């Protein structure tokens, strides 16, 4: 086991060989985290080799099962007292993620969410839908409910685990944490990632994301009704 106070960084990755190396180099350069775990979620490129070449712990999944499923696999391997989730395509900007972690380690939050100050997503309607759903389900006015850049205490993890397996994972995690009485803060950070783009693939991604968020909100509604 790692010593108390240590940090595990979990990075889900699917065909991210071209960006993952820059992300890991940035994390190494700024000394963020005590262990870095990359979950290769069924990639068909060199994602796994890139992760190993940069000293990351590697969890390989033979098939792509979704972002939330990859995060769950990373959590099963993580040893740190504080958990940080980061996307694989942050590139050099990953070195700016420290304020997210600091917000939790300083005692100012149980969960901190990175709010991008650099545009680069093209989520539009899906983002607005997630904001509306989070506010309706738990009363929290989120700016960046879809951000995958998060840090949380293990005590908070107990309130949200296991995570949803799909793209509704961030929305569901936020709602569960707020409902459990945990202090959640959003931290502005100068991060950037690969834009989804106005392509067929981009539109399909947003449609799938919107559907998964709908499922997450429906599940949250049933949980509230059951109480």
ROLUM-215450 format. One line per 3 residues: number of its first residue (from 1); their letters; for each residue z, x, y of N, C-alpha, C, O. Coordinates in steps of 0.02 Angstrom, whole numbers, plus 32768, in hexadecimal, padded with zeros to 4 digits. Layout:
// residues N
NUM> a> Z/X/Y/Z/X/Y/Z/X/Y/Z/X/Y ~ ...
END
This chain:
// residues 227
1> xxx> 8000/802A/7FC4/8000/8000/8000/8000/802C/803F/801C/8063/803F ~ 7FE1/8013/8073/7FE3/8036/80B2/8027/802D/80D3/804C/7FFE/80C2 ~ 8037/805A/8100/8076/8055/8124/8076/8019/8153/8041/8004/816A
4> xxx> 80B1/7FFC/8161/80B5/7FC3/818F/8095/7FD4/81D2/809C/800C/81EC ~ 8071/7FA4/81EE/8051/7FAD/822F/8009/7FC4/822B/7FE8/7FCA/825E ~ 7FF1/7FD2/81EE/7FAD/7FEA/81E8/7F7A/7FB1/81EC/7F8C/7F77/81E3
7> xxx> 7F3C/7FC4/81F9/7F07/7F93/8207/7ECE/7F99/81D5/7EB5/7FD0/81C8 ~ 7EBA/7F60/81B9/7E7F/7F5D/818E/7E47/7F3B/81B4/7E4F/7F03/81CC ~ 7E0E/7F5C/81B9/7DD2/7F3F/81D9/7DA4/7F28/81A1/7D91/7F4E/8175
10> xxx> 7D91/7EE8/81A4/7D65/7ECA/8171/7D22/7EB9/8191/7D20/7E95/81C3 ~ 7CEC/7ED2/8173/7CA9/7EC8/818F/7C7C/7EAA/8159/7C6A/7ECD/812A ~ 7C6A/7E6A/815F/7C3A/7E4D/8131/7BF4/7E63/8144/7BE3/7E66/8180
13> xxx> 7BCA/7E73/8113/7B88/7E8E/8123/7B54/7E75/80F1/7B5D/7E7A/80B4 ~ 7B1E/7E5A/810B/7AE6/7E44/80E1/7AA6/7E61/80FF/7A8F/7E4B/8134 ~ 7A89/7E91/80DD/7A4C/7EB3/80F4/7A54/7ECD/813C/7A2C/7EBD/8168
16> xxx> 7A88/7EF5/8146/7A97/7F10/8189/7A92/7F5C/818A/7AB4/7F7C/81B2 ~ 7A69/7F79/815F/7A65/7FC2/815B/7A50/7FE2/819D/7A65/801A/81AC ~ 7A28/7FBF/81C5/7A0F/7FDC/8202/7A42/7FDD/823A/7A3B/8005/8269
19> xxx> 7A76/7FB4/8237/7AA9/7FB0/826D/7AEE/7FC5/8256/7B16/7FDC/827F ~ 7AFC/7FBE/8216/7B3F/7FCB/81FD/7B56/8012/820B/7B90/801D/821D ~ 7B2A/8043/8202/7B3D/8089/820D/7B55/8095/8254/7B87/80B8/825E
22> xxx> 7B33/8079/8285/7B47/8080/82CB/7B8B/805F/82D7/7BB5/8078/82FC ~ 7B95/8025/82B8/7BD5/8002/82BF/7C0E/802D/82A4/7C41/8035/82C5 ~ 7C05/8048/8268/7C3A/8070/8249/7C46/80B1/826F/7C7F/80C6/8275
25> xxx> 7C11/80D0/8288/7C19/810D/82B0/7C41/80FF/82EF/7C6B/8128/8303 ~ 7C35/80C6/830E/7C5A/80B4/834B/7CA4/80AA/833B/7CCF/80BF/8362 ~ 7CB3/808A/8302/7CF9/807F/82EF/7D1C/80C1/82E0/7D56/80CA/82F1
28> xxx> 7CF8/80EF/82BF/7D14/8131/82B0/7D22/8157/82F0/7D56/8177/82F8 ~ 7CF2/8153/831F/7CF8/8178/835E/7D34/8162/8386/7D56/818B/83A5 ~ 7D42/8120/8386/7D7A/8108/83AF/7DBB/8103/8387/7DEF/80F0/83A2
31> xxx> 7DB9/8114/8347/7DF5/8115/831E/7E14/80D1/8313/7E51/80CA/8311 ~ 7DEA/809F/830B/7E03/805B/8303/7E0D/804A/82B9/7DDE/804D/8291 ~ 7E4B/803A/82A6/7E59/8026/8262/7E6E/8060/8235/7E5D/8099/8241
34> xxx> 7E95/804F/8201/7EAC/8080/81D1/7E81/807F/8191/7E7F/80B1/816D ~ 7E62/8048/8184/7E31/8043/814D/7DFB/8013/8163/7E08/7FE1/8185 ~ 7DBD/8023/814F/7D84/7FF7/815F/7D64/7FE2/811D/7D51/800C/80F4
37> xxx> 7D60/7FA0/8114/7D44/7F84/80D6/7D03/7F61/80E7/7D02/7F33/8110 ~ 7CCD/7F75/80C7/7C8C/7F55/80CF/7C7E/7F2C/8090/7C81/7F45/8059 ~ 7C70/7EEC/809A/7C5E/7EC1/8062/7C12/7EB8/8062/7BF6/7E96/808D
40> xxx> 7BF2/7ED8/8032/7BA9/7ED1/802B/7B9C/7E90/8006/7BA5/7E8C/7FC9 ~ 7B87/7E5D/802B/7B81/7E1A/8010/7B3B/7E0E/7FF3/7B15/7DE4/800C ~ 7B2B/7E33/7FBD/7AEB/7E29/7F9B/7AB0/7E46/7FC0/7A79/7E2B/7FB9
43> xxx> 7AB9/7E7B/7FE6/7A82/7E98/800C/7A4C/7EB5/7FDE/7A5A/7ECA/7FA5 ~ 7A0F/7EB5/7FF7/79D7/7ED2/7FD2/79BE/7F12/7FF4/798D/7F30/7FDE ~ 79E0/7F27/8029/79CE/7F66/804B/7A03/7F9B/803B/7A25/7F96/8008
46> xxx> 7A0B/7FCC/8066/7A39/8003/805A/7A7D/7FF9/807B/7A9F/802A/808A ~ 7A91/7FBC/8085/7AD2/7FAE/80A5/7B0B/7FD2/8081/7B36/7FF1/80A1 ~ 7B0D/7FCE/803F/7B44/7FED/8019/7B45/8038/8023/7B7B/8056/802C
49> xxx> 7B0B/8058/8020/7B07/80A1/8028/7B1E/80B7/806D/7B3F/80EA/8074 ~ 7B0B/808F/809F/7B1F/809F/80E4/7B6B/809B/80EB/7B8A/80C6/810A ~ 7B89/8068/80CD/7BD2/805F/80D0/7BF5/809B/80B0/7C24/80B6/80CD
52> xxx> 7BDF/80AF/8076/7BFF/80E7/8053/7BF5/8128/8079/7C22/8152/807B ~ 7BBA/8131/8096/7BAB/816F/80BA/7BD8/8178/80F7/7BE2/81AF/810E ~ 7BF3/8140/8110/7C1E/8143/814B/7C68/813C/8139/7C92/812F/8165
55> xxx> 7C78/8144/80F9/7CBE/8146/80E5/7CE1/8103/80DE/7D1E/8102/80D8 ~ 7CBB/80CC/80DF/7CDB/808A/80D9/7CEA/807A/8090/7CC8/8092/8063 ~ 7D1D/8052/8086/7D28/8036/8043/7CF3/8000/8038/7CE6/7FD9/8066
58> xxx> 7CD6/7FFE/7FFE/7C9F/7FD0/7FF1/7CB2/7F9C/7FBD/7CCA/7FAD/7F87 ~ 7CA6/7F5D/7FCE/7CAC/7F27/7F9E/7C66/7F0A/7F95/7C4A/7EF0/7FC5 ~ 7C4B/7F0F/7F5A/7C06/7EF7/7F4E/7C07/7EB4/7F2B/7C2B/7EAA/7EFA
61> xxx> 7BDF/7E86/7F44/7BD7/7E45/7F26/7B8E/7E3F/7F10/7B61/7E4A/7F38 ~ 7B81/7E2D/7ED1/7B3D/7E2D/7EB7/7B10/7DF9/7ED8/7AD3/7E02/7EDB ~ 7B2D/7DC3/7EF0/7B05/7D8E/7F10/7B22/7D7C/7F54/7B5E/7D82/7F60
64> xxx> 7AF6/7D67/7F81/7B0B/7D51/7FC3/7B2D/7D0E/7FBE/7B0E/7CDC/7FAC ~ 7B6E/7D0C/7FCE/7B95/7CCE/7FC7/7BAC/7CB1/8009/7BCD/7C7E/800B ~ 7B9B/7CD2/8041/7BAF/7CB7/8082/7BE4/7CE2/80A4/7C08/7D08/8083
67> xxx> 7BE6/7CDC/80E6/7C12/7D06/810E/7C5C/7CFD/80FC/7C80/7D2E/80F3 ~ 7C72/7CBF/80F6/7CB8/7CB3/80E6/7CCC/7CCE/80A3/7D03/7CE9/809A ~ 7C9F/7CC8/8072/7CAC/7CE3/802F/7CB3/7D2E/8032/7CDC/7D4C/800F
70> xxx> 7C89/7D4E/805A/7C8D/7D97/8062/7CD0/7DAB/8082/7CEE/7DDC/806E ~ 7CE6/7D85/80B4/7D26/7D94/80D4/7D5F/7D8D/80A3/7D8E/7DB5/80A3 ~ 7D5D/7D59/8079/7D91/7D50/8047/7D93/7D8B/8017/7DC9/7DA1/8003
73> xxx> 7D59/7DA5/8004/7D56/7DDF/7FD8/7D74/7E1C/7FFA/7D97/7E44/7FDA ~ 7D68/7E23/803B/7D85/7E5B/8060/7DD1/7E54/8066/7DF5/7E86/8061 ~ 7DE9/7E17/8070/7E30/7E0C/8076/7E54/7E1C/8034/7E8D/7E34/8034
76> xxx> 7E33/7E0E/7FFD/7E51/7E1D/7FBB/7E5B/7E68/7FB1/7E86/7E7D/7F8B ~ 7E33/7E90/7FD5/7E37/7ED9/7FCE/7E60/7EFA/8005/7E74/7F34/7FFF ~ 7E6D/7ED6/803C/7E8D/7EF3/8076/7ED8/7F00/806B/7EFA/7ED8/804A
79> xxx> 7EF0/7F38/8086/7F36/7F4B/807F/7F5D/7F49/80C0/7F9A/7F4D/80C0 ~ 7F3B/7F43/80F8/7F5B/7F48/8139/7F87/7F0D/814A/7F80/7ED6/8130 ~ 7FB6/7F1A/8176/7FE3/7EE6/818F/7FC0/7EBC/81C4/7FD0/7E81/81CD
82> xxx> 7F92/7EDB/81E7/7F68/7EB8/8218/7F20/7EB9/81FF/7F08/7EED/81E9 ~ 7EFF/7E80/8203/7EBB/7E79/81EB/7E8C/7E70/8226/7E9B/7E4B/8254 ~ 7E54/7E94/8224/7E21/7E8C/8258/7DDE/7E7E/8238/7DC9/7EA2/820A
85> xxx> 7DBB/7E4A/8250/7D78/7E3A/8238/7D46/7E50/826E/7D4F/7E41/82A9 ~ 7D12/7E73/8259/7CDC/7E86/8287/7C99/7E7A/8265/7C93/7E81/8228 ~ 7C66/7E69/828D/7C23/7E61/8272/7C02/7EA5/8268/7C13/7ED5/828B
88> xxx> 7BD4/7EA8/8239/7BB4/7EE8/8228/7B82/7EFF/825B/7B72/7F3B/825E ~ 7B68/7ED2/8285/7B31/7EE3/82B2/7B47/7EF1/82FA/7B1E/7EED/8328 ~ 7B86/7F03/8304/7B9E/7F11/8348/7B82/7F53/8362/7B7E/7F5D/839F
91> xxx> 7B6F/7F80/8336/7B54/7FC0/834B/7B86/7FE8/8374/7BC2/7FE6/8368 ~ 7B6C/800C/83A5/7B97/8037/83CF/7BCD/8010/83F4/7C01/802C/8405 ~ 7BC0/7FCF/8402/7BF0/7FA8/8429/7C31/7F9C/8402/7C63/7F87/8420
94> xxx> 7C32/7FAA/83C1/7C6F/7FA0/839A/7CAA/7FC9/83B5/7CE4/7FB7/83AB ~ 7C9B/7FFE/83D8/7CD1/8028/83F6/7CF7/8002/842C/7D2D/8019/8440 ~ 7CDD/7FC9/8442/7CFF/7FA2/8476/7D2B/7F6B/845A/7D44/7F40/847F
97> xxx> 7D36/7F6B/8418/7D5A/7F34/83F8/7DA6/7F3C/83FB/7DCA/7F0D/83E9 ~ 7DBE/7F75/8411/7E07/7F82/840E/7E32/7F4D/8432/7E67/7F3C/8417 ~ 7E1E/7F31/846B/7E49/7EFF/848B/7E5A/7EC3/845F/7E8F/7EA5/8467
100> xxx> 7E2E/7EB3/8430/7E3C/7E7B/8402/7E78/7E8E/83D7/7EA6/7E66/83CF ~ 7E76/7EC9/83BC/7EAC/7EE1/8392/7EED/7EEA/83B9/7F22/7ED7/83A2 ~ 7EE7/7F05/83F5/7F22/7F11/841F/7F47/7ED1/842F/7F85/7ED1/8435
103> xxx> 7F22/7E9A/8438/7F42/7E5A/8449/7F72/7E43/8413/7FA4/7E23/8421 ~ 7F63/7E53/83D4/7F8E/7E41/839C/7FC5/7E74/8393/7FFF/7E62/838A ~ 7FB4/7EB4/8394/7FE5/7EE8/8386/801A/7EED/83BD/8051/7F06/83B1
106> xxx> 8009/7ED7/83F9/803A/7ED8/8430/806C/7E9F/842C/809E/7E9E/8450 ~ 805F/7E6F/8400/808A/7E35/83FA/8075/7DFB/8425/8097/7DC8/8428 ~ 803C/7E02/8448/8026/7DCE/8475/8002/7D94/8454/7FF6/7D61/8473
109> xxx> 7FF1/7D9C/8415/7FCD/7D67/83F1/7FD5/7D6F/83A7/7FE1/7DA5/838D ~ 7FD0/7D36/8384/7FCE/7D37/833B/7F87/7D3F/8322/7F7B/7D5C/82EC ~ 7F57/7D26/8349/7F10/7D2F/833B/7EEC/7D3A/837D/7EF7/7D15/83AD
112> xxx> 7EC1/7D6C/837F/7E9A/7D7A/83BB/7E50/7D76/83A9/7E3B/7D8F/8374 ~ 7E29/7D57/83D4/7DE2/7D4D/83C9/7DBB/7D70/8400/7DCB/7D68/843B ~ 7D8A/7D97/83EE/7D61/7DBA/841F/7D2E/7D8B/843E/7D05/7D6D/841B
115> xxx> 7D31/7D85/847F/7D01/7D5C/84A5/7CCE/7D8A/84C4/7CDE/7DB2/84F0 ~ 7C90/7D85/84AD/7C5C/7DB3/84C3/7C4E/7DAC/850E/7C44/7D76/8527 ~ 7C4E/7DE6/8530/7C3A/7DE6/8577/7BF1/7DF9/857E/7BD5/7DF4/85B5
118> xxx> 7BD2/7E10/8547/7B8B/7E21/8547/7B66/7DEC/851F/7B73/7DE5/84E4 ~ 7B37/7DC7/853E/7B12/7D93/851B/7AED/7DAF/84DF/7ADD/7DEA/84DD ~ 7ADF/7D83/84AF/7AB8/7D99/8476/7AC1/7D6F/8438/7ACE/7D8A/8402
121> xxx> 7ABB/7D2D/843E/7AC3/7D04/8403/7A92/7CCB/83FF/7A77/7CBE/83C9 ~ 7A86/7CA9/8436/7A58/7C71/8434/7A72/7C36/840D/7A4B/7C12/83EE ~ 7AB5/7C2A/840E/7AD0/7BF4/83E5/7ACC/7BB0/8408/7AC7/7B7D/83E6
124> xxx> 7AD0/7BAF/844A/7AC6/7B71/8470/7AEC/7B35/8456/7B2A/7B32/845C ~ 7AC8/7B06/843A/7AE4/7AC7/8423/7B1A/7AD2/83EF/7B4E/7AB1/83F1 ~ 7B10/7B00/83C0/7B40/7B0C/838B/7B83/7B23/83A8/7BB8/7B0E/8392
127> xxx> 7B7F/7B4F/83DA/7BBC/7B67/83FA/7BE1/7B2E/841D/7C1E/7B28/8416 ~ 7BBD/7B05/8442/7BDC/7ACC/8464/7BFA/7A9C/8432/7C30/7A7F/843E ~ 7BD8/7A92/83FB/7BF1/7A65/83C7/7C32/7A80/83AA/7C61/7A5A/83A0
130> xxx> 7C35/7AC1/839D/7C72/7ADF/8382/7CAC/7ADA/83B4/7CE5/7ACC/83A1 ~ 7C9D/7AE6/83F4/7CD1/7AE0/8427/7CEE/7A99/8428/7D2B/7A8F/842A ~ 7CC1/7A68/8427/7CD6/7A22/8427/7D00/7A12/83EA/7D34/79F1/83EF
133> xxx> 7CEA/7A29/83B0/7D0D/7A1A/8372/7D52/7A39/8370/7D82/7A19/835A ~ 7D58/7A77/8386/7D9A/7A98/8387/7DC9/7A74/83B6/7E04/7A68/83A5 ~ 7DB1/7A62/83F1/7DDB/7A3E/8421/7DF1/79FA/8404/7E2B/79E6/840E
136> xxx> 7DC5/79D8/83E2/7DD5/7997/83C5/7E08/799D/838C/7E34/7973/8386 ~ 7E01/79D1/8364/7E2B/79D8/8328/7E70/79F6/8336/7EA0/79E6/8313 ~ 7E76/7A21/8368/7EB7/7A40/8373/7ECA/7A48/83BC/7F00/7A61/83CC
139> xxx> 7E9F/7A32/83EA/7EAF/7A34/8431/7EA6/7A77/8453/7EB9/7A7F/848D ~ 7E89/7AA7/842F/7E80/7AEA/844C/7E3C/7AEE/846E/7E09/7ADD/8450 ~ 7E3B/7B04/84AD/7DFD/7B0B/84D3/7DE0/7B50/84C9/7DF0/7B7F/84EE
142> xxx> 7DB7/7B57/8497/7D9B/7B99/8484/7D5B/7BA8/84AA/7D31/7B7C/84B3 ~ 7D54/7BE5/84C0/7D16/7BFD/84DE/7CE7/7C18/84A9/7CAB/7C0E/84AB ~ 7D04/7C3B/8478/7CDB/7C5D/8444/7CF4/7C4C/83FE/7D09/7C79/83D9
145> xxx> 7CF0/7C0C/83EA/7D0A/7BF9/83A8/7CE2/7C15/836E/7CF9/7C15/8335 ~ 7CA5/7C2D/837B/7C7B/7C48/8346/7C7D/7C94/8340/7C5D/7CB0/8314 ~ 7CA2/7CB4/836C/7CA5/7CFC/836A/7CC4/7D15/8329/7CF9/7CFE/8314
148> xxx> 7CA1/7D44/8309/7CBB/7D62/82CC/7CE8/7D9D/82D8/7CFF/7DBD/82A8 ~ 7CF4/7DAD/8316/7D1D/7DE8/8328/7D65/7DCF/8333/7D74/7DB2/8367 ~ 7D90/7DDC/8303/7DD4/7DC0/8305/7E07/7DF1/82E9/7DF7/7E1C/82C0
151> xxx> 7E44/7DEA/8300/7E7C/7E0E/82E3/7EB5/7DDD/82D9/7EBE/7DAF/8300 ~ 7EDB/7DE7/82A3/7F13/7DB9/8296/7F48/7DDB/826B/7F3A/7E0B/8247 ~ 7F85/7DC1/8270/7FBC/7DDA/8249/7FB7/7DBD/8202/7F98/7D89/81F7
154> xxx> 7FD6/7DDF/81D2/7FD7/7DC5/818E/7FFC/7D82/818B/7FEA/7D56/8163 ~ 802E/7D79/81B5/8052/7D3A/81B6/8024/7D01/81CD/802D/7CC8/81B7 ~ 7FF5/7D10/81F8/7FC4/7CDE/820D/7F91/7CD3/81D6/7F7A/7C9B/81CC
157> xxx> 7F7F/7D08/81B3/7F4F/7D03/817D/7F66/7CD0/8148/7F3D/7CAC/812C ~ 7FA7/7CCE/813D/7FC2/7CA0/810B/7FB4/7C57/811E/7FB2/7C2C/80F2 ~ 7FAA/7C4A/815E/7F9E/7C05/8175/7F55/7BF1/8171/7F45/7BB5/8175
160> xxx> 7F28/7C21/8169/7EE0/7C12/816A/7EBD/7C24/8129/7E83/7C14/8120 ~ 7EE0/7C46/80FC/7EC2/7C5F/80BD/7ECC/7C2C/8085/7F00/7C0C/8081 ~ 7E99/7C24/8058/7E58/7C46/8058/7E2A/7C2A/808D/7E2F/7BF0/80A1
163> xxx> 7DFD/7C54/80A4/7DCE/7C40/80D8/7D95/7C17/80B9/7D87/7C1C/807E ~ 7D76/7BEF/80E3/7D39/7BCD/80CC/7D05/7C01/80B9/7D03/7C37/80D5 ~ 7CDB/7BEF/808A/7CA8/7C1E/8073/7C69/7C20/809E/7C40/7C4E/8096
166> xxx> 7C61/7BF0/80CB/7C22/7BE9/80EE/7C28/7BFF/8138/7C58/7C20/814B ~ 7BF5/7BEB/8160/7BF4/7BFD/81A7/7C25/7BD4/81D1/7C29/7BDE/820E ~ 7C49/7BA7/81B2/7C7D/7B82/81D7/7CBF/7BA7/81D6/7CF2/7B8C/81ED
169> xxx> 7CBF/7BE4/81BD/7CFD/7C09/81B2/7D23/7C16/81F4/7D60/7C0D/81F5 ~ 7D01/7C2A/8229/7D24/7C39/8268/7D42/7BFB/8286/7D7B/7BFC/829F ~ 7D1D/7BC4/8285/7D35/7B85/82A1/7D73/7B6D/827C/7DA5/7B5A/829A
172> xxx> 7D6F/7B6E/823A/7DA7/7B58/8210/7DE4/7B84/8219/7E1C/7B6B/821D ~ 7DD9/7BC5/821C/7E10/7BF5/8225/7E36/7BE8/8266/7E73/7BE9/8267 ~ 7E11/7BDB/829A/7E2F/7BCE/82DC/7E59/7B8E/82DB/7E92/7B8E/82F2
175> xxx> 7E3C/7B5A/82C0/7E60/7B1A/82BD/7EA0/7B20/8294/7ED5/7B08/82A9 ~ 7E9B/7B3F/825A/7ED6/7B46/822F/7F0D/7B6F/8250/7F48/7B5E/824A ~ 7EFA/7BA4/8273/7F2C/7BCD/8294/7F50/7BA8/82CC/7F8D/7BAB/82D2
178> xxx> 7F2A/7B83/82F4/7F49/7B5D/832B/7F76/7B26/8310/7FAD/7B1C/8329 ~ 7F5F/7B04/82DD/7F87/7ACF/82BF/7FC8/7AE9/82A1/7FFB/7AC6/829E ~ 7FC7/7B28/828B/8003/7B46/826E/8033/7B60/82A4/8067/7B7C/8294
181> xxx> 8021/7B56/82E2/804C/7B6B/8319/8045/7BB4/832C/8071/7BCF/834F ~ 8010/7BD4/8316/8006/7C1A/8327/7FE7/7C21/836D/7FC1/7BF7/8383 ~ 7FF9/7C57/838D/7FDE/7C64/83D0/7F9A/7C86/83C9/7F94/7CBD/83AE
184> xxx> 7F67/7C64/83E3/7F22/7C7E/83E0/7F0A/7C8D/8427/7F11/7C64/8454 ~ 7EEE/7CC8/8430/7ED3/7CDB/8471/7E8B/7CF3/8469/7E79/7D0D/8434 ~ 7E64/7CEA/849D/7E20/7D05/849F/7E1F/7D40/84CF/7E3A/7D3D/8506
187> xxx> 7E00/7D76/84B9/7E00/7DB4/84DE/7DB8/7DC6/84F2/7D8F/7DD1/84C5 ~ 7DA9/7DCA/8533/7D65/7DDF/8547/7D58/7E27/8532/7D81/7E54/8540 ~ 7D20/7E33/8511/7D0F/7E76/84F9/7CC4/7E82/8503/7C9C/7E54/84FF
190> xxx> 7CB3/7EC1/8511/7C6D/7ED4/851C/7C4C/7EE5/84DA/7C3B/7F1E/84CC ~ 7C43/7EB1/84B1/7C22/7EB8/8470/7BDE/7E98/8472/7BD1/7E6B/8499 ~ 7BB2/7EAF/8447/7B6F/7E91/8442/7B58/7E96/83FA/7B6B/7EC5/83D6
193> xxx> 7B2F/7E68/83E5/7B13/7E6A/83A2/7ACB/7E52/83A3/7AB1/7E3E/83D7 ~ 7AAB/7E54/836A/7A64/7E41/8365/7A5C/7DF7/8375/7A7A/7DCD/8354 ~ 7A33/7DE6/83A6/7A27/7D9F/83B5/7A06/7D7B/837B/79DD/7D99/8357
196> xxx> 7A17/7D3B/8372/79F8/7D14/833D/79AE/7D0B/834A/7985/7D0E/831C ~ 799C/7CFE/8389/7956/7CF9/839C/7939/7CB4/8390/7950/7C8D/8367 ~ 7904/7CA5/83B7/78E2/7C64/83B1/78A8/7C6A/837F/786E/7C63/8391
199> xxx> 78BB/7C75/8341/788B/7C7B/830B/789D/7C47/82D6/78D2/7C28/82DA ~ 7871/7C3D/82A6/787F/7C0D/8271/78BF/7C21/824D/78E9/7BF6/823E ~ 78C7/7C61/8240/7903/7C79/821E/7941/7C6B/8249/7975/7C59/8230
202> xxx> 7939/7C76/828C/7971/7C6A/82B9/7985/7C21/82BB/79C0/7C10/82BA ~ 7953/7BF5/82BF/7962/7BAD/82C0/7982/7B96/827E/79AE/7B6B/827E ~ 796A/7BB2/8247/7987/7BA0/8206/79D0/7BB7/8201/79FA/7B94/81E5
205> xxx> 79DD/7BF2/821D/7A22/7C0B/821C/7A4F/7BDE/8245/7A86/7BCC/822F ~ 7A38/7BCA/8280/7A62/7B9E/82AA/7A6C/7B5A/828A/7AA1/7B3C/8290 ~ 7A38/7B41/8269/7A3F/7B00/8247/7A73/7B04/820F/7A9C/7AD7/8207
208> xxx> 7A70/7B3A/81E9/7AA1/7B43/81B3/7AE7/7B4C/81CF/7B17/7B31/81B5 ~ 7AEC/7B72/8205/7B2D/7B7C/8225/7B49/7B3A/823E/7B84/7B2C/8235 ~ 7B1F/7B12/825F/7B35/7AD1/8278/7B4D/7AA4/8240/7B7F/7A80/8248
211> xxx> 7B2A/7AA5/8208/7B3E/7A7C/81CF/7B81/7A93/81B3/7BAC/7A6A/81A3 ~ 7B8A/7AD4/81AE/7BC9/7AEF/8193/7C03/7ADF/81C2/7C3B/7AD1/81AB ~ 7BF7/7AE2/8203/7C2C/7AD2/8233/7C3E/7A88/822E/7C78/7A75/8233
214> xxx> 7C0B/7A5D/8223/7C18/7A16/8219/7C45/7A0B/81DD/7C73/79E2/81E0 ~ 7C38/7A2F/81A8/7C61/7A29/816C/7CA8/7A41/8179/7CD8/7A23/8160 ~ 7CAF/7A77/819F/7CF1/7A91/81AF/7D19/7A5F/81D8/7D55/7A56/81CD
217> xxx> 7CF8/7A3F/8208/7D1A/7A0E/8232/7D2D/79D0/820A/7D62/79B3/8214 ~ 7D01/79BC/81DC/7D11/7983/81B1/7D4D/7992/8185/7D78/7967/817C ~ 7D4F/79CE/816A/7D88/79E2/8141/7DC8/79E3/816A/7DFC/79CD/8152
220> xxx> 7DC4/79FB/81A8/7DFE/79FD/81D4/7E16/79B6/81E4/7E52/79AA/81E8 ~ 7DE7/7988/81EC/7DFA/7942/81FA/7E1E/7923/81BF/7E4F/78FF/81C8 ~ 7E07/7932/8182/7E29/7917/8147/7E6F/7934/813F/7E9D/7911/812C
223> xxx> 7E75/7975/814F/7EB7/7995/814A/7EE8/7973/817A/7F22/7967/8169 ~ 7ED0/7965/81B7/7EFC/7945/81E8/7F0F/78FF/81D3/7F48/78EA/81DC ~ 7EE0/78DB/81B6/7EED/7897/819F/7F1E/7896/8166/7F45/7867/815F
226> xx> 7F1C/78CB/813C/7F47/78CD/8101/7F90/78DA/8112/7FBD/78CC/80EA ~ 7F9C/78F6/814E/7FE1/7907/8161/8008/78CA/8177/8043/78CF/8189
END
